Amino acid sequence: MESTRAITATVSGRVQGVGYRYSAHRVGMQLALEGWVRNEFDGTVRTWAQGTPDAVARYLGFLEEGPPAARVESVSVTEVSPDPDLSGFRVRS
């Protein structure tokens, strides 16, 4: 059985109002990740993602690029313990 990797990440730059959350949601779903993505009041986007190490690595690759209208300046990633209560991948408000 493959291990589970879990991360939280904060993405800064031009990442709100450009479809970033919904693109991240679509990618998270395609990769069969569990977690969430949401806008923060400071203009960043925050996300929690867990799944296979390969899927999480691919998600991080998306976070660094974002959708076409986004301008990602930085992605701050923290490794965390998986949350057994998470299921699915959601957009949070």
TISE-191111 format. One line per 3 residues: number of its first residue (from 1); their letters; for each residue x, y, z of N, C-alpha, C. Coordinates in steps of 0.1 Angstrom, whole numbers, plus 5000, padded with zeros to 4 digits. Example, Ala and Ser with C-alpha at 12.3 -4.5 7.8 and 13.67 -1.06 7.14 Angstrom:
# residues 2
1> AS> 5132,4943,5078,5123,4955,5078,5132,4967,5078; 5128,4978,5071,5137,4989,5071,5129,5000,5079
END
This chain:
# residues 93
1> MES> 5008,4988,5000,5000,5000,5000,5009,5012,5000; 5005,5022,4991,5013,5034,4990,5010,5043,5002; 5020,5050,5007,5018,5059,5018,5011,5072,5014
4> TRA> 5006,5079,5024,4999,5092,5021,5008,5103,5025; 5008,5113,5016,5016,5125,5019,5005,5136,5021; 5007,5145,5030,4998,5156,5033,5006,5169,5034
7> ITA> 5001,5180,5028,5007,5193,5028,4996,5204,5030; 5001,5215,5036,4993,5227,5035,5002,5237,5027; 4996,5245,5019,5003,5255,5011,4996,5268,5011
10> TVS> 5004,5279,5010,4998,5292,5008,5005,5298,4996; 4996,5302,4987,5000,5307,4974,4998,5322,4973; 5009,5330,4970,5007,5344,4969,5010,5349,4955
13> GRV> 5005,5361,4952,5006,5367,4939,4993,5371,4934; 4991,5371,4921,4977,5374,4916,4970,5361,4915; 4963,5357,4926,4957,5344,4927,4943,5344,4931
16> QGV> 4937,5356,4933,4923,5357,4936,4916,5365,4924; 4904,5361,4921,4897,5367,4910,4902,5362,4896; 4909,5352,4895,4915,5347,4882,4912,5332,4880
19> GYR> 4902,5326,4888,4899,5312,4887,4908,5303,4893; 4917,5308,4902,4927,5299,4908,4921,5288,4916; 4912,5291,4925,4906,5281,4934,4899,5270,4926
22> YSA> 4892,5274,4916,4884,5264,4909,4893,5256,4900; 4904,5262,4895,4914,5253,4888,4921,5244,4897; 4924,5248,4909,4931,5240,4919,4921,5229,4923
25> HRV> 4908,5232,4925,4898,5222,4928,4897,5211,4917; 4897,5215,4905,4896,5206,4893,4909,5197,4893; 4920,5202,4895,4933,5194,4895,4933,5185,4907
28> GMQ> 4929,5190,4919,4928,5181,4931,4919,5169,4929; 4907,5172,4922,4898,5161,4919,4904,5151,4909; 4910,5156,4899,4916,5148,4888,4927,5139,4894
31> LAL> 4934,5144,4904,4945,5136,4911,4940,5127,4922; 4927,5127,4925,4920,5119,4935,4926,5123,4949; 4928,5136,4951,4933,5141,4964,4922,5143,4973
34> EGW> 4925,5144,4986,4915,5148,4996,4920,5161,5002; 4911,5170,5004,4915,5183,5010,4906,5194,5006; 4911,5206,5005,4904,5218,5002,4913,5229,4997
37> VRN> 4906,5239,4992,4913,5252,4988,4904,5263,4991; 4909,5275,4995,4901,5286,4998,4909,5299,4997; 4902,5310,4994,4908,5323,4994,4909,5328,5009
40> EFD> 4920,5335,5011,4922,5341,5024,4920,5357,5023; 4917,5363,5034,4915,5377,5034,4927,5386,5030; 4939,5380,5031,4951,5388,5028,4954,5387,5013
43> GTV> 4945,5381,5005,4948,5380,4991,4955,5367,4986; 4959,5358,4995,4965,5346,4992,4954,5335,4990; 4959,5324,4985,4951,5312,4985,4957,5301,4993
46> RTW> 4949,5295,5002,4955,5284,5011,4948,5271,5007; 4956,5260,5008,4951,5247,5005,4957,5236,5014; 4949,5226,5015,4953,5214,5022,4951,5203,5012
49> AQG> 4961,5194,5010,4960,5183,5000,4967,5171,5006; 4961,5160,5004,4967,5147,5008,4963,5136,4999; 4973,5127,4997,4971,5116,4987,4984,5109,4985
52> TPD> 4985,5103,4974,4998,5096,4971,5009,5106,4969; 5021,5103,4973,5032,5112,4971,5033,5118,4957; 5030,5110,4947,5031,5114,4933,5020,5124,4930
55> AVA> 5008,5121,4935,4996,5130,4932,4999,5144,4939; 5004,5144,4951,5006,5156,4958,5017,5164,4951; 5028,5157,4946,5038,5164,4939,5033,5171,4926
58> RYL> 5024,5164,4919,5018,5169,4907,5009,5181,4911; 5002,5181,4922,4994,5192,4926,5003,5204,4929; 5014,5201,4936,5023,5212,4939,5028,5219,4926
61> GFL> 5031,5211,4916,5035,5216,4903,5024,5225,4898; 5012,5222,4899,5001,5230,4894,5001,5243,4902; 5002,5242,4916,5001,5254,4924,5012,5264,4920
64> EEG> 5024,5260,4916,5034,5269,4913,5031,5276,4899; 5023,5270,4891,5020,5276,4878,5006,5283,4878; 4996,5277,4883,4983,5282,4884,4976,5283,4870
67> PPA> 4964,5288,4869,4957,5290,4856,4963,5301,4848; 4960,5302,4836,4967,5312,4827,4966,5327,4832; 4955,5331,4838,4954,5345,4843,4961,5348,4856
70> ARV> 4966,5338,4863,4972,5339,4876,4987,5343,4874; 4992,5350,4884,5007,5353,4884,5012,5349,4898; 5017,5336,4899,5021,5331,4912,5035,5337,4915
73> ESV> 5036,5343,4927,5049,5348,4932,5056,5339,4941; 5048,5332,4950,5055,5322,4958,5045,5312,4963; 5050,5300,4967,5042,5289,4972,5049,5285,4985
76> SVT> 5043,5286,4996,5049,5282,5009,5043,5269,5013; 5051,5258,5014,5045,5245,5017,5050,5240,5030; 5041,5234,5037,5044,5227,5050,5039,5213,5050
79> EVS> 5048,5203,5053,5044,5189,5054,5036,5188,5067; 5025,5181,5067,5017,5179,5079,5013,5164,5079; 5007,5160,5091,5002,5146,5092,4988,5145,5085
82> PDP> 4986,5134,5078,4973,5133,5071,4961,5134,5081; 4950,5139,5076,4938,5141,5084,4929,5129,5080; 4926,5119,5088,4918,5108,5085,4903,5112,5083
85> DLS> 4899,5124,5087,4885,5128,5086,4882,5135,5072; 4892,5137,5064,4890,5144,5051,4885,5133,5041; 4876,5138,5033,4872,5129,5021,4868,5139,5010
88> GFR> 4872,5136,4998,4869,5145,4987,4878,5157,4987; 4876,5165,4977,4884,5178,4976,4874,5189,4973; 4874,5199,4982,4864,5209,4981,4869,5224,4980
91> VRS> 4861,5232,4975,4864,5247,4976,4857,5252,4988; 4865,5258,4997,4859,5264,5009,4858,5279,5008; 4848,5285,5014,4847,5299,5014,4852,5305,5027
END
